[in-house]
Amino acid sequence: MKNSAFSIRLSMAALGVLSVLAAGSAAASEIEEASGLADYMAGKGDAQPLKDYGIKWGGWLNTSISINDNSSPDKFNGPVTFGDRTSELQVNQAYLWIQKAVEASGDNWGWGGRFDIMYGTDSIFTQAYGNPAFDPRTGAVNTNRGHWDLHLTSFDQRFYALALPQAYGELNIPVGNGLNVKVGHFYTPIGYEVVTAPDNFFFSKPYTFQYGEPFTHTGVLGNYTVDDNWAVMAGAVTGSSTGGWDGGFDRNIGNWDFIGGFTWTSDDKNYSFNASSTAGSQSEQNSNTWALYSLVGKANFLDNTLHVVTQHDHGFANNVLTSRGLGDDAEWYGINQYLMYDIQEDLGVGIRGEWFRDNNGFRVNGPARCGAGLNADGAGNVVSYTCPGYSYPWAGSNYYEVTVGLTYKPLKWVTLRPNLRYDWTDKVKAFDDGKRKDQLLFSTDVVILF
């Protein structure tokens, strides 16, 4: 109850901010010119007091509500995540960051870094849970999952938690056009959609994003811009028993896996193609392969008002425990297609279609919060403190979804995103508490930048 009350207070505060901003024409120009809530409230003051040192801070509040077409007793929206509860107001992300950015240069050394902290219902999905409660190969219980940002809040907090998704140092090495190197814990550069709420067109997330890709890495990553058309990246990631995915700082740090890719952009910036990958051993104790590649193509038409994105991911994990038993070679793959149109500067409409195949029942065994919340006690008993005693069937299946949505920005620092989404599967009854193969879901959220 205290979490629900807290989320309601935060959400009501967000709504209160909107109502205050909507009132009073005298301050209209100041509101429209502000880059964020802190900038507006500072007035003629300084919302960035450390800018002379190259240090900036920011953040946002993201709150949402979702309603599906059934009255599921468990109140989960099936395997849908980042808005996984129905008929409940959620504070998805109360987010703060501070950064000293580094400019790529072939002439001078430069240093900086970034630190992010997030509280809310999305936090559990972005923690460093790359050492799960069960060994992916044998199913043996893992009583030590690591200590970076797992369980910074107590186990009685089912839905609200803290995450530290980024904490890295950054260095510019004056070689060629400037080599940028990150060292620490950082968001993955793989895929199209991202964790950070202000940076996605849709509120709801695709299966590929939640189940097919990593969220974060711990390690070293270098980025180099070759010229106006080409950029490359390469590095090594560690700290997990899932091939360098979502790793921390104190488990499996002896195992290092490859991460890398390239991006091509056309001269007019209307077309681009990105290929990225992770590959390597699963852990220090397991040399079997865990790998993924992701391909993302983008194109802009009609004077940069029509945006088309196509994504294909394909992942592999060899000799793991799946729904078919021990020693299985798991695969997951799919295609996402996006079409987004800017009706006007502050209003856009879009549609996303997705097919995701969890070939062996290895990746989608939701609700995702149930699996992420698994933890072993001292006696070796594994329970999910987020979904005690319950999870959906664990089996191979195709997952499909079509989402239509709007993105509306009444102010530069306020975004509203209503979404209507239809999901269905061919085998697993993943919806309505494990009783149905389809679901219609309406969701809407608001993002307020600080």
C-alpha positions in Angstrom: 0.0 0.0 0.0 2.8 2.5 0.8 4.3 2.0 -2.7 0.9 2.7 -4.3 0.4 5.8 -2.1 3.9 7.0 -3.1 3.3 6.5 -6.8 0.0 8.3 -6.6 1.6 11.3 -4.8 4.3 11.5 -7.4 1.8 11.2 -10.3 -0.5 13.8 -8.7 2.5 16.1 -8.4 3.2 15.6 -12.1 -0.4 16.4 -12.9 -0.3 19.4 -10.6 2.8 20.7 -12.5 0.9 20.4 -15.8 -2.1 22.3 -14.4 0.0 25.1 -13.0 1.9 25.4 -16.2 -1.3 25.6 -18.2 -2.6 28.5 -16.1 -1.6 32.1 -16.6 -0.9 33.6 -19.9 1.7 36.0 -18.4 4.2 33.2 -18.0 3.4 31.5 -21.3 6.5 32.7 -23.1 8.8 31.7 -20.2 7.2 28.2 -20.1 7.6 27.7 -23.9 11.2 28.9 -23.9 12.3 26.7 -20.9 14.3 23.6 -21.7 13.0 21.8 -18.6 11.2 22.1 -15.3 14.3 23.1 -13.4 15.1 25.7 -16.0 11.6 27.2 -15.8 11.6 27.2 -12.0 15.0 28.8 -11.9 13.6 31.8 -13.8 16.5 34.2 -14.3 18.7 32.1 -12.0 21.0 29.3 -13.1 19.6 25.8 -13.3 23.1 24.5 -14.3 25.5 26.0 -11.8 28.4 23.7 -12.8 28.3 24.4 -16.5 31.5 26.4 -16.4 33.2 23.2 -15.4 31.6 21.3 -18.3 29.3 19.5 -15.8 25.5 19.2 -16.5 22.7 17.5 -14.7 19.1 16.5 -15.7 16.4 14.0 -15.4 12.7 13.4 -15.8 9.6 12.0 -14.2 7.7 9.3 -16.2 4.4 8.1 -15.0 1.8 5.9 -16.7 -1.4 3.9 -16.5 -2.4 0.8 -18.6 -5.7 -0.9 -19.0 -6.2 -4.3 -20.7 -9.4 -5.9 -22.0 -9.6 -8.5 -19.2 -9.7 -8.4 -15.4 -6.8 -10.7 -14.8 -6.6 -11.5 -11.0 -2.8 -11.0 -11.0 -3.1 -7.6 -12.6 -0.2 -8.2 -15.0 -0.3 -7.3 -18.6 1.1 -10.7 -19.6 4.7 -10.6 -20.8 4.4 -6.8 -21.6 6.9 -4.8 -19.6 7.7 -1.2 -18.7 4.0 -0.7 -18.0 3.3 -4.3 -16.8 0.5 -3.6 -14.4 -3.2 -3.0 -15.4 -5.5 -0.4 -13.8 -2.6 0.8 -11.6 -1.0 4.2 -11.7 2.8 3.5 -12.1 5.7 5.8 -11.6 7.9 4.1 -14.1 11.0 6.3 -13.9 12.0 9.0 -11.5 15.4 9.6 -13.1 18.5 11.8 -12.4 21.8 12.0 -14.2 25.0 14.1 -14.0 27.6 14.2 -16.7 30.8 15.8 -17.8 30.6 15.1 -21.6 33.7 14.5 -23.7 34.2 16.0 -27.1 35.8 13.8 -29.7 39.0 15.5 -30.9 42.2 14.6 -32.7 44.1 17.4 -31.1 43.5 17.3 -27.3 43.0 14.8 -24.5 39.7 15.0 -22.7 38.1 13.3 -19.7 34.7 13.1 -18.2 32.0 10.6 -17.2 28.4 10.1 -16.2 26.3 8.7 -13.4 22.6 7.8 -13.6 20.1 6.8 -10.9 16.6 5.6 -11.4 13.7 4.9 -9.0 10.4 3.4 -10.1 8.7 0.3 -11.5 11.1 0.2 -14.5 14.1 -0.1 -12.3 14.0 -3.9 -11.8 14.4 -4.4 -15.6 17.6 -2.3 -15.8 19.5 -3.6 -12.8 22.6 -5.7 -13.3 20.9 -9.1 -13.1 23.2 -10.8 -15.5 24.0 -13.4 -12.9 20.5 -14.9 -12.5 19.2 -17.0 -9.6 19.6 -20.2 -11.7 22.7 -21.2 -13.7 21.6 -20.9 -17.3 23.4 -24.2 -18.2 22.6 -26.5 -15.3 19.7 -24.9 -13.4 21.8 -24.9 -10.2 20.8 -22.4 -7.6 22.9 -19.2 -7.5 22.9 -17.7 -4.0 25.2 -14.7 -5.0 23.9 -12.7 -7.9 26.2 -9.7 -7.3 26.0 -6.4 -5.4 26.0 -3.5 -7.8 22.4 -2.4 -7.8 20.4 -5.5 -7.1 18.2 -5.2 -4.0 19.2 -1.7 -3.0 15.7 -1.6 -1.7 14.3 -4.4 0.5 12.6 -7.5 -0.7 9.1 -6.4 0.4 9.2 -3.7 -2.4 7.4 -5.7 -5.1 7.2 -3.0 -7.7 9.4 -0.1 -6.8 13.2 -0.3 -6.7 16.4 1.6 -7.3 18.8 1.1 -10.2 22.2 2.5 -11.1 22.2 1.9 -14.9 25.2 4.0 -15.7 28.4 4.8 -13.8 31.4 5.3 -16.1 34.5 7.3 -16.8 35.1 8.6 -20.3 38.3 9.6 -22.1 39.1 11.2 -25.5 42.3 9.9 -26.9 43.7 12.3 -29.6 44.2 9.7 -32.3 42.9 10.5 -35.8 39.5 12.1 -35.4 39.5 11.3 -31.7 38.9 8.0 -30.0 36.2 8.0 -27.3 36.6 5.3 -24.6 34.1 4.5 -21.8 35.1 2.4 -18.8 32.5 1.2 -16.2 28.8 0.5 -16.4 26.8 1.8 -19.3 23.7 1.3 -21.4 24.0 -1.1 -24.3 24.5 0.4 -27.8 22.7 -2.5 -29.3 19.3 -2.3 -30.9 16.9 0.5 -31.6 14.7 1.3 -28.6 16.2 2.4 -25.3 15.5 2.4 -21.6 15.4 6.2 -21.1 11.8 7.3 -21.4 12.2 10.6 -23.3 14.1 8.9 -26.1 11.4 6.5 -27.5 8.5 7.3 -29.7 6.2 4.7 -28.1 5.6 4.2 -24.4 5.2 0.4 -24.7 8.2 -1.7 -25.4 8.6 -4.6 -28.0 9.5 -8.1 -27.1 12.8 -7.8 -28.9 13.8 -5.0 -26.5 12.8 -6.7 -23.3 13.6 -10.3 -24.0 16.0 -10.3 -27.0 18.7 -7.8 -26.0 20.9 -6.7 -23.1 20.1 -3.5 -21.2 23.5 -2.6 -19.7 27.1 -3.8 -19.7 30.1 -3.5 -17.5 33.4 -3.1 -19.3 35.3 -1.0 -21.9 33.8 0.4 -25.1 35.6 2.5 -27.7 33.8 4.7 -30.3 35.5 6.2 -33.4 34.1 8.4 -36.2 35.9 7.5 -39.4 34.3 10.2 -41.5 30.9 11.8 -42.2 29.5 8.4 -43.3 31.2 5.8 -41.1 31.5 5.2 -37.4 32.8 2.0 -35.6 32.7 0.7 -32.0 34.4 -2.1 -30.3 35.1 -3.2 -26.7 34.9 -6.0 -24.1 32.2 -6.6 -21.5 32.2 -8.7 -18.3 30.6 -9.3 -15.0 27.7 -11.8 -15.9 27.0 -15.4 -16.6 24.9 -14.4 -19.7 27.7 -13.5 -22.1 28.4 -10.1 -20.7 24.8 -9.0 -20.6 23.7 -6.8 -17.6 26.8 -7.5 -15.7 28.1 -6.0 -12.5 31.4 -5.4 -10.8 31.9 -8.4 -8.5 30.8 -11.6 -10.3 32.4 -13.4 -13.4 34.8 -10.5 -13.9 37.4 -13.0 -15.2 35.2 -13.6 -18.3 35.4 -11.0 -21.1 33.2 -11.0 -24.2 33.2 -9.0 -27.4 30.9 -6.1 -28.2 31.2 -4.1 -31.4 29.6 -2.8 -34.6 29.5 -0.1 -37.2 27.1 2.6 -38.5 26.8 4.0 -42.0 25.0 7.3 -42.6 24.2 8.8 -46.0 25.5 12.2 -47.0 22.1 13.8 -46.6 21.5 12.0 -43.2 18.2 10.6 -44.4 19.4 7.0 -44.5 21.4 4.9 -42.0 22.3 1.3 -41.2 23.7 -0.1 -38.0 25.0 -3.5 -37.3 26.1 -4.5 -33.7 26.9 -7.7 -31.9 27.9 -9.3 -28.6 29.6 -12.7 -28.6 31.7 -14.8 -26.2 31.7 -17.3 -23.4 28.7 -17.4 -21.0 30.8 -17.1 -17.8 34.0 -18.0 -16.1 32.8 -21.5 -15.5 31.1 -22.0 -18.8 32.8 -21.6 -22.2 29.7 -22.2 -24.3 28.7 -19.4 -26.6 26.2 -16.6 -25.9 25.8 -14.3 -28.8 23.5 -11.8 -30.5 23.5 -9.6 -33.6 21.2 -6.7 -34.3 20.6 -4.9 -37.6 18.8 -1.5 -37.7 18.0 0.4 -40.9 16.5 3.9 -40.9 15.1 6.1 -43.7 13.4 9.5 -43.8 11.0 10.7 -46.5 8.8 13.7 -47.3 11.1 16.4 -46.1 12.1 14.4 -43.0 8.5 14.0 -41.7 8.0 10.3 -42.5 10.3 7.9 -40.6 10.8 4.2 -41.4 12.8 1.8 -39.2 13.4 -1.9 -39.7 15.1 -4.0 -37.0 16.2 -7.7 -37.0 17.8 -9.4 -34.0 19.0 -13.0 -33.7 20.4 -14.4 -30.5 22.0 -17.7 -29.5 22.9 -19.5 -26.2 24.5 -22.9 -26.5 24.2 -25.8 -24.0 21.6 -24.2 -21.7 18.6 -25.3 -19.8 15.4 -24.6 -21.7 11.8 -25.8 -21.6 13.1 -28.8 -23.6 15.6 -29.8 -21.0 19.4 -29.6 -20.3 22.0 -29.2 -22.9 19.8 -27.4 -25.4 21.0 -24.8 -28.0 18.6 -21.9 -27.6 17.7 -19.3 -30.3 15.6 -16.2 -30.3 15.0 -13.9 -33.3 12.5 -11.5 -34.8 11.7 -8.5 -36.9 10.3 -5.0 -35.9 8.9 -2.6 -38.4 8.2 1.1 -37.5 6.4 3.8 -39.4 6.2 7.3 -37.8 4.9 10.5 -39.3 5.3 14.1 -37.9 1.9 15.7 -38.3 3.4 18.9 -37.0 6.4 19.9 -34.9 4.8 18.9 -31.6 2.6 16.0 -32.8 3.5 12.6 -34.3 1.6 9.4 -35.1 3.2 6.0 -35.5 2.6 2.3 -35.9 4.9 -0.6 -34.9 4.5 -4.3 -35.9 6.6 -7.1 -34.4 7.2 -10.8 -34.7 9.4 -12.3 -32.0 10.2 -16.0 -31.9 11.4 -17.6 -28.6 12.3 -20.8 -30.3 13.1 -22.9 -27.2 11.1 -21.2 -24.5 14.4 -19.8 -23.1 13.8 -16.0 -23.1 10.1 -15.3 -22.5 9.0 -16.9 -19.2 7.1 -14.0 -17.8 5.8 -11.9 -16.5 9.3 -10.5 -16.8 9.1 -9.0 -13.3 8.7 -12.5 -11.9 11.9 -13.8 -13.3 13.9 -10.6 -12.6 12.7 -10.8 -8.9 14.0 -14.4 -8.3 16.3 -14.7 -5.4 17.8 -17.6 -3.4 17.8 -17.6 0.4 20.4 -19.1 2.6 18.7 -22.5 2.5 18.9 -22.6 -1.3 15.2 -22.0 -1.9 14.5 -19.7 -4.9 11.4 -17.5 -4.8 10.2 -14.5 -6.7 9.5 -11.7 -4.3 7.7 -9.8 -7.0 5.3 -12.6 -8.0 5.2 -15.2 -5.1 4.5 -18.7 -6.4 3.5 -17.8 -9.9 4.8 -17.5 -13.5 3.4 -18.2 -16.9 4.1 -21.4 -18.9 7.7 -21.8 -20.0 7.6 -23.0 -23.6 8.7 -22.1 -27.1 6.3 -19.8 -29.0 5.8 -17.0 -31.5 4.9 -13.6 -30.0 3.3 -10.9 -32.1 2.3 -7.3 -31.4 0.9 -4.3 -33.3 1.0 -0.9 -31.5 -0.4 2.4 -32.7 0.4 5.6 -30.8 0.7 9.4 -30.7 3.5 11.5 -29.3 2.4 15.0 -28.3 4.6 17.7 -26.9 2.6 20.6 -25.5 5.9 22.0 -24.2 9.5 21.2 -25.2 9.9 19.4 -21.9 6.5 17.7 -21.6 5.5 14.6 -23.6 2.3 12.6 -23.7 2.2 9.2 -25.4 -1.1 7.3 -25.7 -0.7 3.8 -27.1 -3.2 1.1 -28.2 -1.5 -2.4 -28.5 -2.7 -5.8 -29.6 -0.7 -8.9 -28.6 -1.1 -12.5 -29.6 0.8 -15.8 -29.4 0.5 -19.1 -31.3 1.2 -21.5 -28.4 1.7 -20.1 -25.0 -1.3 -18.7 -23.1 0.6 -15.7 -21.9 -2.3 -13.4 -21.0 -5.2 -13.2 -18.5 -3.4 -15.1 -15.8 -2.4 -17.8 -18.3 -5.8 -18.3 -19.8 -5.7 -16.5 -23.1 -3.4 -16.2 -26.2 -4.2 -12.5 -26.9 -4.7 -9.2 -25.3 -5.8 -5.6 -26.2 -4.0 -3.0 -24.1 -4.4 0.7 -23.8 -1.6 2.7 -22.2 -0.7 6.3 -21.8 2.1 8.2 -20.0 3.6 11.6 -19.4 7.3 12.5 -19.4 8.3 15.7 -17.6 11.9 16.7 -18.2 13.8 18.4 -15.4 
